[in-house]
Amino acid sequence: MAVVDPTLDVERALLAAGATCVIGVDEVGRGALAGPVGVGVAVVNASARAFPAGLRDSKMLSEPRRELLAPLAAAWALHSAVGLASPLEVDRLGIIAALGLAGKRALAQLYAAGVDITGAVVLLDGNDDWLNKALGTPLNVVTRVRADQDCASVAAASVIAKVHRDALMIEADAATPGYEWAGNKGYGSPAHMAAIALLGPALLHRKSWLKITA
């Protein structure tokens, strides 16, 4: 099946309807056994230029391609940021609340940069508004299935967040060798699972996901 590049059609429609800007949002690391969960955000407004060629959902790109595109996507967006929630927060709060916390932290970075959060439309990949569940004051969130594949702002957020989190896992692998995090990025590969069985869990593991309580 041919890969269809994302467009700005959805964002332009939201801007035409009165949004001051559109904030594309996507999460990374949701299904990992180790490492933080991350939420990327990328802001576009009516002045948005043509986005980087080849930009699409991070899951559809090779690692070298993502690393090439991430700085281009960050330069293309009006603003971008990545918020994180730690493995301990995932264990304490659950994955949905941890996603919301990471998203809240990403939005706080945008707010500090002067982005009009309250006048924006937040374009969230998926069909569940997990973001507003974490906010004291609800935002105008529009959920869209496959937004990471169809919408350029969300694709940009996806790539930026994925590369950011991958870099953290590569650093963690150097500090805590044996789990092959540089390759599996904390996901449950056979080698990762074998290492957990041999070495036990590390500090970066989500112990609730491994059914470990201590």
C-alpha positions as CSV (number, residue, x, y, z in Angstrom):
1,M,0.0,0.0,0.0
2,A,1.4,3.4,-0.9
3,V,2.3,5.8,1.9
4,V,0.4,9.0,1.8
5,D,2.2,12.1,3.2
6,P,0.4,14.1,5.8
7,T,-1.0,17.5,4.9
8,L,-2.0,20.7,6.6
9,D,-5.6,20.5,5.5
10,V,-7.0,19.7,8.9
11,E,-4.9,22.4,10.6
12,R,-5.9,25.0,8.0
13,A,-9.6,24.2,8.5
14,L,-9.2,24.7,12.3
15,L,-7.4,27.9,11.8
16,A,-10.0,29.2,9.4
17,A,-12.7,28.4,12.0
18,G,-11.0,30.8,14.5
19,A,-8.2,29.0,16.2
20,T,-5.2,31.2,16.9
21,C,-2.9,28.2,16.3
22,V,-3.0,24.5,16.2
23,I,-1.0,22.3,18.6
24,G,-0.3,18.9,17.2
25,V,0.2,16.3,19.9
26,D,1.4,12.7,19.9
27,E,2.8,10.3,22.5
28,V,5.8,8.0,22.5
29,G,6.9,5.2,24.7
30,R,3.4,4.3,25.8
31,G,3.9,0.5,25.4
32,A,7.5,0.4,26.6
33,L,8.6,-1.7,29.6
34,A,11.3,0.8,30.6
35,G,11.9,4.5,30.3
36,P,9.7,7.5,30.4
37,V,6.5,8.1,28.4
38,G,6.8,11.2,26.3
39,V,4.4,13.6,24.7
40,G,5.5,15.8,21.8
41,V,3.8,19.0,20.8
42,A,4.3,21.1,17.6
43,V,2.6,24.4,17.0
44,V,1.5,25.8,13.6
45,N,-0.4,28.9,12.7
46,A,-1.6,30.6,9.5
47,S,1.9,31.4,8.5
48,A,2.9,27.7,8.3
49,R,5.3,27.0,5.4
50,A,5.6,23.8,3.4
51,F,6.7,21.1,5.9
52,P,9.9,19.1,5.5
53,A,9.8,16.6,2.6
54,G,9.3,13.0,3.9
55,L,7.8,14.1,7.2
56,R,5.4,11.5,8.5
57,D,4.4,9.4,11.5
58,S,7.6,8.4,13.3
59,K,6.6,4.8,13.3
60,M,6.8,4.8,9.5
61,L,10.4,6.1,9.4
62,S,13.7,4.5,9.9
63,E,15.8,5.6,12.9
64,P,18.3,7.5,10.7
65,R,15.5,9.2,8.8
66,R,13.8,10.3,12.0
67,E,17.1,11.7,13.3
68,L,17.5,13.7,10.1
69,L,13.9,15.0,10.1
70,A,13.6,15.9,13.8
71,P,15.6,19.1,13.7
72,L,13.9,20.0,10.4
73,A,10.5,19.5,12.0
74,A,11.4,21.5,15.0
75,A,12.7,24.4,12.8
76,W,9.5,24.2,10.7
77,A,7.1,24.4,13.7
78,L,6.4,27.7,15.3
79,H,7.2,26.1,18.6
80,S,7.8,22.5,19.8
81,A,8.4,20.7,23.0
82,V,8.5,17.3,24.6
83,G,7.1,16.5,28.1
84,L,8.0,13.4,30.0
85,A,6.6,11.3,32.8
86,S,9.0,9.0,34.6
87,P,8.7,5.2,35.0
88,L,7.9,5.8,38.7
89,E,5.1,8.1,37.8
90,V,3.7,5.5,35.3
91,D,3.8,3.0,38.2
92,R,2.1,5.4,40.6
93,L,-0.5,7.0,38.4
94,G,-1.1,4.5,35.6
95,I,-0.3,5.1,32.0
96,I,-3.2,7.3,31.0
97,A,-2.6,9.8,33.9
98,A,1.1,9.7,33.2
99,L,0.4,10.6,29.5
100,G,-1.7,13.5,30.7
101,L,1.1,14.6,33.1
102,A,3.7,14.5,30.3
103,G,1.3,16.4,28.0
104,K,0.7,19.0,30.7
105,R,4.5,19.5,31.0
106,A,4.9,19.9,27.3
107,L,2.1,22.5,27.2
108,A,3.7,24.3,30.1
109,Q,6.9,24.7,27.9
110,L,4.7,26.2,25.1
111,Y,3.0,28.6,27.5
112,A,6.4,29.7,28.8
113,A,7.4,30.4,25.2
114,G,4.4,32.6,24.7
115,V,2.0,30.3,22.9
116,D,-1.7,31.2,23.2
117,I,-2.7,27.8,24.7
118,T,-6.3,28.9,25.5
119,G,-6.9,30.2,22.0
120,A,-5.4,27.1,20.3
121,V,-7.0,24.0,19.1
122,V,-5.1,20.9,20.3
123,L,-5.1,18.2,17.6
124,L,-4.6,14.9,19.5
125,D,-3.8,11.6,17.8
126,G,-6.2,8.8,18.7
127,N,-9.8,8.8,19.9
128,D,-9.3,9.4,23.6
129,D,-8.8,12.8,25.1
130,W,-6.4,11.8,27.8
131,L,-4.9,15.3,27.9
132,N,-7.8,17.2,29.3
133,K,-8.2,14.7,32.1
134,A,-4.9,16.0,33.5
135,L,-5.7,19.7,33.1
136,G,-7.4,22.0,35.7
137,T,-8.8,24.2,32.9
138,P,-9.9,22.2,29.8
139,L,-8.6,23.1,26.4
140,N,-10.2,22.9,23.0
141,V,-9.0,19.3,22.1
142,V,-9.9,17.6,18.9
143,T,-9.1,13.9,18.7
144,R,-8.4,12.3,15.4
145,V,-7.6,8.7,14.6
146,R,-4.5,8.5,12.4
147,A,-3.7,12.1,13.0
148,D,0.0,11.2,13.2
149,Q,-0.3,9.9,9.6
150,D,-2.7,12.5,8.2
151,C,-1.8,15.8,9.9
152,A,1.6,17.5,9.5
153,S,1.7,19.1,13.0
154,V,1.0,15.8,14.7
155,A,3.6,14.0,12.5
156,A,6.1,16.7,13.5
157,A,5.3,16.2,17.2
158,S,5.6,12.4,16.7
159,V,9.1,12.6,15.2
160,I,10.4,15.2,17.6
161,A,9.2,13.3,20.6
162,K,10.4,9.9,19.3
163,V,13.9,11.1,18.6
164,H,14.1,12.9,22.0
165,R,13.0,9.8,23.9
166,D,15.2,7.5,21.8
167,A,18.2,9.6,22.8
168,L,17.4,9.3,26.4
169,M,17.2,5.5,26.1
170,I,20.5,5.4,24.3
171,E,22.1,7.4,27.2
172,A,20.4,5.0,29.7
173,D,21.8,2.0,27.9
174,A,25.3,3.4,28.4
175,A,24.7,4.1,32.1
176,T,22.9,0.8,32.7
177,P,24.2,-1.8,30.2
178,G,22.8,-5.2,29.7
179,Y,19.2,-4.5,28.6
180,E,20.1,-3.4,25.0
181,W,18.0,-0.2,25.4
182,A,20.0,1.5,22.6
183,G,18.4,-1.0,20.3
184,N,15.0,-1.8,21.8
185,K,14.4,1.7,23.4
186,G,12.8,0.0,26.4
187,Y,10.3,-2.1,24.5
188,G,9.8,-5.8,25.2
189,S,12.1,-7.4,22.6
190,P,13.2,-11.0,23.2
191,A,16.7,-9.8,24.2
192,H,15.2,-7.3,26.7
193,M,13.0,-9.8,28.2
194,A,15.9,-12.3,28.6
195,A,18.0,-9.6,30.3
196,I,15.2,-8.8,32.8
197,A,15.0,-12.5,33.6
198,L,18.8,-12.7,34.1
199,L,19.6,-9.3,35.7
200,G,16.3,-8.4,37.3
201,P,14.6,-5.0,36.8
202,A,16.5,-1.7,36.7
203,L,15.5,1.6,38.1
204,L,14.1,2.7,34.7
205,H,11.7,-0.3,34.4
206,R,8.0,0.2,35.0
207,K,7.7,-2.4,37.7
208,S,3.9,-2.4,37.6
209,W,4.2,-3.6,34.0
210,L,6.5,-6.4,35.0
211,K,4.1,-7.4,37.8
212,I,6.8,-6.5,40.4
213,T,5.6,-4.7,43.5
214,A,8.8,-4.2,45.4
